[in-house]
Amino acid sequence: MKKLFTLIMVLTVSFAVNAQIETPQPSPSQKVEQKVGLTDVTLEYSRPSMRGRAIFGNLVPYGKVWRTGANKNTIITFSTAVTIGDNTLKAGSYAIFTKPNAGNWEVMFYSDTENWGTPKTWDDSKVAAKVSVKVTTLPMDIETFTFTFDNLTNDSAVLSLLWENTMVDVTIGVPTDATVTDAISKIMNGPSADNYYASARYYLESGKDIKQAAVWIDKAIDMTKAEPKFWWLRQQSLIHAKAGNKKEAIKAAKLSLEYADKAENADYVKMNKASLKEWGAM
């Protein structure tokens, strides 16, 4: 009985030591996902609250770089390139830092997102975009630090930062019109050489209509004749050989061999010579 009691006590103490009590975070995290035109924008940040404190010019000093939230950096991610002010940002993730002042703020998009708070050493070369924006004074207090996406159009959105009685807006432009126009042009102009090549190769490898594959590969080769690709010509030779057109197969293999030899690609030189020998051309 004494041993059993001892065992129970050991297990109880062990559980007490290893158990973890989960409590609410003082600055809970939030993830916001917003589609702007054809661009996916994701924002991840932590949300401190006022709790009776004076914020800007006090808890958050004027004239100093602020992490713009709490805990880990506030991180914004774009699926395409975007414009902010006169700056173009590549697709990717950026930390948002700000420098608050009474009448205006500097908002900075920093390419290094692996910081906790502000960087120990600030690197201006990592500032991918910086804009100066005016402060709007709100008629009421916003208790909890908040980001919103508003004024959504096909080509832009406004990222708003709100806390205490302060709001600042940053306009983000997205390349919707250019993307759609490019897509329309490609469709209206018909398939590209890459489309024809990929389709022809798929038909060859899948055992589908080899005559159709020959039509497509010939189109691909004709569209790239200014800059011949020996690996495409190799596929052309194989497709025509399978289609029973040995003359065209030999012609394509000889061209593939010529350009592969110039490129010093020994593998394709060897493969083409083997095929030409098999087809009685060497």
N, C-alpha and C positions, 0 to 999 in steps of 0.2 A: 504493500500500500504506500509506504514511504517512497519507494522508487517511482511509482506511478505519479505521485504528487510532485516529485522532483522533475519528472519528465514534462508534466503539464506546465510547471513554472518556467522551464527552459523554453518550451515552445511559445508560451505567452510573451516572454521577454523578447524572443527572437522576432515574433510577429510585430511587436511594438517598435522594435528597432528598424525593421525593414518596411513597415507600412508607411505610405506617403499620403498625406491628406491634401487633396486638391482644393485650392481656394481661388476665388475670382482674382483675375489680374487687374491691377489698378489702371492699366492702360491697355484694354483689350485690342486685339488685332482685328483688322477688317480687310477683306479682299473684294475689290470692285472690278467687274468686267464690263466693258462697254464697246460696242461695235460703232465705229465712226466711219460712215461710208462703207468701204470694203476693208478697213483696217481694224484689227482687234487690239484693244488697249486694255491692259491689266494693271491695276494699282493695288499695292499691298502696303499697309501702314498700320501703326498703332495709335490709339486714340486716348490721349490724356484728357482729364476733365478739370474744370476751373476749381471746384471745391472751395469756393470763397476766396481764391487767390486773385490778385491782380496779375494779368498775363503779360501783355506786350509793354515793353519799357520797364518791366520788373522781373517776373519769372523768366521771361524771354527778353534779354536785353536788346536795346536798339544798337544797330551798327556792328553786330557780331553774327558770324555764320551760325545758323541754327539747323539742327538735324531735321526739322519740320515734322515733328511728331514725337514719338517716344520709342525707347528700345532700339531695335535694329533699324537701319536706314529705311526711309520710305522709298520704295522702288516702283518705277513705272516701266512697263514693257510695251513696245510697239511691234506689230507684226510686219509693218512696212516702214519705209522711210517717211518722216514727217517734217513739217516745218514749224518752227517756233520763233517768232519775230523774223529776223533776217537769217536765221540759222537753219540748216538742214541736218537732221539727225538720222543716222542709219537705223535700220530695223535693229532692235535689241533692247537691253535693259539699262536703265539709268537711275542713279540715286538722285532724289530731289533735295537740294539744300536751298535755304533762303537766308537773306540778310534783311530783317525787318527794320523799318524806320517809321517815324510817325506819319509821313505823307506818302511814302512809296517804299516798295520792296524790290530787292533784287532776287530773282528766282533763277536758280542754276541747276542744270541737268548734268550730273557728274558721271563719267564713264566707269568709274570704279565703284561697284556696289557692295564690296566686301568690307564695310566698316561698321562699327557699332557706335553710333553717334557720329560726330564730325571726325574727319581724318586727323590723325596725329600730325601729319605734315600735309598741308593743303598744296595741291599741285594744279596750277592754272591750266596746264596743258591737258588736263582731264576734264575741263569744263567744255562739254560738247555744245552747250547753248546757254546763253544768259540773256534775260530780258528784265527791264525795269518796268514795274507795273504800279499803278496808282492804288492807294488804299481807299476803300469804300467803308464809311462808318455806318454800321447797322443801327436801327432804332431799338434793338433788343440784344440781349446777350445770347450767344450760342454756348451752352454749357460744355459740350464735348467737342473736341477738335474734329473737324469734318472736311472731307473732300467730296465734291460733286462734279458730275459731268452735265453741263447744260448747253442750251442753244445749239442743239445737234442739227447739222445739215449734212448733205452728201459730202461736203468738202472740209468740214471743220467741226470743232467742239470747243467749248470753254471749260477749262479745268478751274474750278473755284475752290479756294481754301477759306474756311470760315472757323473762327474761334473768338471767344469773348464778343466784342462788338465790332470785329474787324473782318473784312472780306477782301481778298485779292483775286483777280482773274487772269488766267493765262490762256490765250487762244492757241489751239493746236490745229494746224492744217494737215490734211491728208490728201494723197495723190489719186483720188477717186476718178476724176475726169481723165487724167492721163492713162490710168489703168484700163478704164472702160474703152476709151478711144483706141488704145493699142490692141485690145482684144477684138474689137469690131474690125479693125483694119486687117488683122491676121485672118479672121474668119472670112471676110469678104474677099481677101486675096487668095483664098484656097489653102490647101495643106502646104506645109513647108517641106523642104528637102528632108529634114529630120523625121517628119511624120511619114513620108513615103518610105524612107529607109527602114524605120522601126517596123512599119506594117509589113514590108516585104520580108524582112528577116523573121518576123513572127510567123508568117505564113510558111516560110521555108522550114523553120524548126518545128512547127506544129503539124506539118504534113497536110496543109490546106491547099487551096487552089494555086498551083505553082505558076499557071499562066498569068493569073492576076498578080502574083508576086513579081513576075518578070516585068509586067507593065509598071509597077510601082518602083522597082529598083532602077529601071531605065530612066524614069522621071527624076529620081533622086540624083543619079549620076549626071544627068543633063543639067540639073540646076546647080551643080557644084563643079562643072567642068573647068571653071576658071581657077579653082584650087582643088585639084583631084585628091581624093582620100584613098590610099591604097587598100585600107581595110574594107571600105565600101565596095571598091572594085572587086575585091576578093569575094564578097558576098554575091555580087552580080554574076561572077563567073560560076559560082556554085548553083545559083538559081537557074541560070540558063542551061547548065549541064543537066540538072534534074528535069528541066522542061524538054530536054532532048534537042536543044539547039547548040550543038557542039561548036559551031563556027563562032557564035557570039561568046560562048564560054571561053574559048581560046583567046579571043580578042581581049576580053576583060582581064583574063589571067595574065596575059603579056603586059598589059598596062599596069596592073597591080604589082607585078614583078619589077617593072621599071621604076615605079615610084617607091616601092619598098626598098629597092637597092639604093636609091638616092638617099633615103632616110636611114640607111644602114640598119634596117630592121631584119635581122637574120631569120627570125621565125617565119615572117611572111615570105621572104625570099625562098626559104626551104619549102613551105607549103605550096607556093605557086609553081615551083619547079616540079614538085611531085605530081601536081594536077596536070601540068602540061605534058609531062612524060606519060601519064596515064591516058591522056586524050590523044597521044600520038603526035604531039607538036614539038617534041624535043628528042 
